[in-house]
Amino acid sequence: MAVIPWPLSPSPKSISAAVRAPVADDVAGMAAALIQSRQTILPKRLGAPGPGAAELAQILSAAAHAPDHGQLVPWRFVLVPEASRTPLADVFAQALQERDPAATAEQAEQAREKAYRSPVLLLAVVDAERGDADIDLAERTVSAGCAVQNMLLMATALGYGSALTSGKALKADSLRALFQLAPSELALCFVSIGTVLSRKAVRARPMPSAYVSTLDADRGVVPGF
């Protein structure tokens, strides 16, 4: 007589699926909480302490997981330590005076002061020509943006505030010279990271219905999804 085990043993596949479902739910929940907690904290609201060496390595390593068509790594980041802030401050002041010769000494000092904000400061750079020439600048810039977002999320996960800043100084010849940018490289933005000293109220975020539409075979592009 055949022996039927009791209770019937579940198959490895059913065990895997049963375990995977709650784990996936937990991971999705944590990911959602992390994404929703990220908030831009202006550099003037960031102070010491900043990420230590190990934490900064985690933040920078997160960039490597960005989508990257052709595996070009068409972006890079330049760290600006405290000891190198003065040359950057000089560039900010010079760029202002080049744009506006009538700028006052007070305005020039305000431009200089921006170089000293936040414990960690990096310049994000994208290369329009590195690797496969058929991969255009738009794809490279999207990859760089994803790399930056990964870094911001990791900084948030570690308990730090962060911000992206840009401005006309990014196009100044003096800034390009300071950071030794190649002719094919563009300075995208600065990334600031540090401890949150103060923050504004969380702003309302748009719902997907405000920015998602669907291509309908009969009606064309219609709102929603």
Secondary structure, DSSP 8 states (H G I E B T S, - for coil): -----SS----HHHHHHHHHHHHHHHHHHHHHHHHHH--B--GGGEES----HHHHHHHHHHHTTS--GGG---EEEEE--GGGHHHHHHHHHHHHHHH-TT--HHHHHHHHHGGG-SSEEEEEEEESSSS-TTS-HHHHHHHHHHHHHHHHHHHHHTT-EEEEE--GGGG-HHHHHHTT--TTEEEEEEEEEEEES----------GGGT-EEEETTTEEEE--
